[in-house]
Amino acid sequence: MVNHSDDSKLQNCRLTFDKSLMVRSQHSGQVVYTFTRDILPDEELIGNYGPNIGEEVKKLSTNLGFVDENKKEIDQFLQLNIYNMQTVVSILNSIV
């Protein structure tokens, strides 16, 4: 999981979108992560999601129906348990 920062000094990876990449499954995307330096054990991954990230975060935080509208997709993602997200599941269940 890559966190966002506008501060280029904190960033250690670059995120780019490549539409030419073949999507291999419904769970894969077309984002390419390029690391700009070696990553130390337990170091947080920090990149920049792009110029509109503030607007996207604002949309998500003000759209209280987002979880309800996307519950099926959220549940499918959480079942993958990619990041051992049991805590997130508990939080989402308390919201819904």
N, C-alpha and C positions, 0 to 999 in steps of 0.2 A: 504494500500500500504506500503510495507516494503522497505526502502532504504538500500543501501549497505555501509558497512565499513569493512576494514580489522582490525581495532582497536577493540580488544575484550572488552576493557573497555567501549566503546560506545554502543556495541551491547546489546539489551534487548530481542532479540528473536533468535531462531535457526530455520533454514529452512532445511528440509530434504525431500527427494523424496522417496515415497513408491509405487513401482509398483503394490503391492498387493491390493491397494485401488481400489474400484470399481468406475469407472467414471460414474457419474449419468446423465450428460448432456454434450453437446459439449462445454459448457462454464466452466466446472469444470476441475480440474486437480488432480494431485496426490502429490502435495506438502503439507507437514505438517508443520504448524507454531507452535512452542513451545516457550512460553514466559518464560524467565529465571528469571523474577522478575515482581512485580506489575507495571503496566503502568499507569502513571499519566495522567489526562485529558490534551488534547492538546499536549501530548508528541509524538515526532516523533518515529516511529517504525524503528529500525535499526538492520539488520542482516548481514550475510555474504552469498553471492550468490554462493560462491565456488571459487576454485583456478583459474578458467579460465575466470572470469568475465572481466578482462582487455582485453582479446582477443575478447570476445563477443562484448564489447562496441566498440572496434576498428573496428570490422567487420561492425557493424551497422553504425558507423560514416563515414566509407569509402565507404559503399555501397549505393550510391545515389539513386539507383533504388529500394531500400527496400520498401519505401512507396508505389510506384506504383505496385510492385510485390505482396504486401500484403494488398492492399487497401480494398478489400472486407472483410477480417478478421478484419482489424483495424476498419472499419465502423461498423461491427457487434458488436465488443467490446464496442465501444464508444456509441452505441445506448443503451447499458445496463445502461449507466450513473451511474455506481457504485460510482464513486468518484466526481460527479458533474463536469465533465470534459469539460465544454463548452469552456474554454480557450484553451484546448488541441485541440479540434476540429477546432477552428479558426486557430491555428498555423499550423496544418496539412493541412488544406485547402489552406493556403498561400504557403506551400511548393509544393503542387501538382499543 
